[in-house]
Amino acid sequence: MIAKHLPDFGLLLLAAELADVKLKAFKPLNAKRDRWQFTLGLAPSKAYQRVSHSGRKVGAVCWHGHRDFFRALFRICQTSDACRDKTAVSSNWSGGKVTYTAENFERTYPATGYQNIGSAFQPMTYRDACVCEDK
């Protein structure tokens, strides 16, 4: 994922902590350090562990964990004048590239949960590929 117009990397860390996930493979993408590339990883609690289409646990964050991370990030940004209307996160789902902002997140995000990550014979959507309590 890529976060743009984020004045402080600490905001990503705080959002990850609030959502009970962790950031991994993060790096700044410009000299101004307001554009960051990152991946979400499982926190030690593994509260948002994803499963494969066959039902095996994998070391990845589920759809609900991503949702909670974005909600936390945009909630934090709504209280910060430095990033209120500018921050956006681009992500690639199986349905293509999606860009979330605080304004469009709640109406845009649900559609990504219906992408099939299984096969035609054993379909499984992102929103069902997890062991979390939100399922």
N, C-alpha and C positions, 0 to 999 in steps of 0.2 A: 504494500500500500504506500501511497505517497500523500503526505499532509502538506498543504500549501498555506502560506500566509500565517504561519504559527510563530508568534514572536518569542516563544520560550519552549525549549525541548522539555522542560519540567512539566508542562501541561500534559504532554503525552504520557509521561511517567505517572502523574497523578491520576489521569483517566484510567490507566491500566491497573493501578492499585485499587481504585474505587470499583472497578469491574471484576476484580479478582482474576486477572490475566497478567501476563508479563510481556514486555517488549523484547524482541530479539532481532538480530540482524539489522540494526538501525544505523543510519549514516546520514549526514547532512548532504544535500544535493546542490547547494550553492554557497557562495562566500558569505552571504548575509545570514546564513543559518536560520532561515525561516521556511525552508522546504526540506522535509525529511522523508526518507524511505525507511520502512520498517515492516516487520512481520509480528503478528501476535502469537505468543506461545502459551503453553499451559502454566499456570501458577502451581506451586506445590500441592495445593488442595485438589487440583484436577477437577474443579467444579464444572468446567465446560469442556469435557473431553468429547471429541468427535469419534464416530465409528465409521467404518467403511460400509459399502453397500452390502457386504456379506455379514455385517454385524460385529466385526472384530474392532476392538479399541485401537485407535491410532493416536499418535502424539501430535494432535492438532486441536485447535480451538473450534468449537462448534458454532453454528449460525447464531445461537442465542448469546454466546460469549462475545462475538463480534458486535452484535446489536447492543449489548450492554456497554461495551467499550465506547462505541460511537455516541450513545446517549450520554455517557459520562463526559466525554470530550466536549460535545456541543453544549451541555449544561454548564461546564466550566467556562467555555468561550462566551456564553451569553452574559456572564458576569464580568467579563474582561473587555474594556474598551479597545484594547489593542488587537483583539481578534474577533470581536463580536460578529460582524457581517462579512468577514473575508475568508475565514478558515474553511477549507474544503479538503476532503479526503477522497482520492481516487482509488478504486479497487477493481480488480478483475474477478468476476464471477463467471461461471460457465455460460451465462447468458450474455457476456460481454462486459465492457468497461462501464462502471457506474461512478458518478461523482456525487458525493453527499455534501450538503451544507446544513447548517442548523435549521434553515428555512424548509428544505425539502426532505430531510431525513425520514421523518415519521411516515410520510406518504409514499416515499420511494422504496424504502428498505423492505417492506413485507414481500414485494414481488420476487426478490432474490431468493427467498426461502422455498420457492416452488420449483427451482431448477433441479432437474434429474441428475443425480451423480451416480446412479446405478446403471443398469442396462435396460434394454427394452423388455427383457424377460423377468428381470428383478429390479423394477424401478425403486428408487429411494430419493426423496427430496432432501435438500440441505436441512430444512427445519426438522426432519425426522432422524437425521444422522447424528444422534448424540445420546448421551446417558444422563444429561442434566435434568433437573427437576422441572424445567420450563416446558418440556416436551409435550 
